[in-house]
Amino acid sequence: MSQCLTACNPDLIQGVHETEFDTVTLLNMSNFFKAISDPTRLRILQAVRQKTICVGDLAIALQMTKSAISHQLRYLRDCQLVKGEKKGKMTYYELADDHVAAVLSLTLKHLKEEKHEERV
């Protein structure tokens, strides 16, 4: 164990190694952040955040192939970030719940605050 250059207060570091997250929760959180770490998936999430939309319309809006969109939607669905509803032969996608929208909104808010601080 390494030593600090200054004297440490054992009371301050007690419990630092403890976490409220168990191993499964940590893995799930890691997978969530991996899912939203890809710019293409973020573009898809932003699009379905605005409106319920089908693969074909997403492909046109994001200037991508239907195959590429479908692949990313499958990944996002597996991570429970989007959900699809079948209407006839078409599947329409939307965010899985309000929490996903909240994470996106909070991230944008954080980034805007960060940029504002850089200008000051």
N, C-alpha and C positions, 0 to 999 in steps of 0.2 A: 504494500500500500504506500502511495506517495505521500509526501508531507507538503503542506502549504508553506510558503515563505513566511507567512505570518501565523500567529497562533490561531487555531480554529476553535470555535465554540461547539463542543459535542452536541449540545442541545439543539443547535441550529441545523445540524446535518442529520440528526436522528429522523428516520422515516423517509429520507430522500429516495432510497432505493425502492420503497414501497409504491405501488401504483393501484389505482382503482380498476385498471384494465387487466383482465385475465388474458392468457395467451390467445385464445380464440378471438376475443374482442380486438386485440392488437392486430392479428392477422386480417380480420374483417376490415378494420380501419385502414390498414395498409393497402388492401385491395381496392377499397373505395377511392383512396387518393391516387392509386395507379390508374384507375378507370378515368378519373377526371384530369389526369396529367397530360393527356394526348390532345393536341389542338383540334384535330378533326372531331373527336368525340365531344369536345367543348362546343364546337360549332353546332353539332347536332343537338346537344342539350339546350343551347341557346335558342335554336329554331323551334324545338318542341316545347320549350318554355313559353314561347309566344303564342303558339296555336297547335291544336291537334292536327297532325299531318301524316300523309302516307309516304312510302318509300320513294315513289316516283317524283312527287313534288319536292321532297327533300333533295333528291338527286339533282333536280333542275335548280333549286334555290342555292345549293352549295357547289354546283358545277362539278359533280362527281358522278360516277357510275352507280346504277342501282345496286350492283353487286357489292361495291365498296361500302355503300350506305348500309345495306343489309348486314354485312359482316360486322360493322361497328355497332349497329343496333342490337345484334345478337349479344355482343359483349356487354353493352350497357344494360340489356334486359337481364343477363345472367348476374350482373352486379346489382340488380334491383334498382336501377336509376331511372329506367323508362318502363312503360307498360304499353302493350298493344291491344287494341280491340278490333276484332274482325267485324266487318260490315260487308256482307256478300263475299266477293273474292279479294277485297282490299283489307289491309290492316292499317289502322290509324294509330299513331304513336303519340304519347304525351308523357310528361314527367311522372314518375311513380308516385310521388307525393309532394306535399308542400315543403318538406325538409330539404329536398334536392334544390328546389327554387331558392330556399333560404340560404343554403350554402353558396350558391352562385351569387346571390345578391350581396351577401356578407363579404365574399371574396372581392367583388367589384368595389364595394364601399371601402374595404381595406386598401386596395390598390390606389384608389383615388385619393385617400388620405395620405398615403405614402408619397404620391407625386406632389401633392400640395405642400407637404413638409419639405420636399427637396427644393421647391421654388422659394420658400421663405428665407 
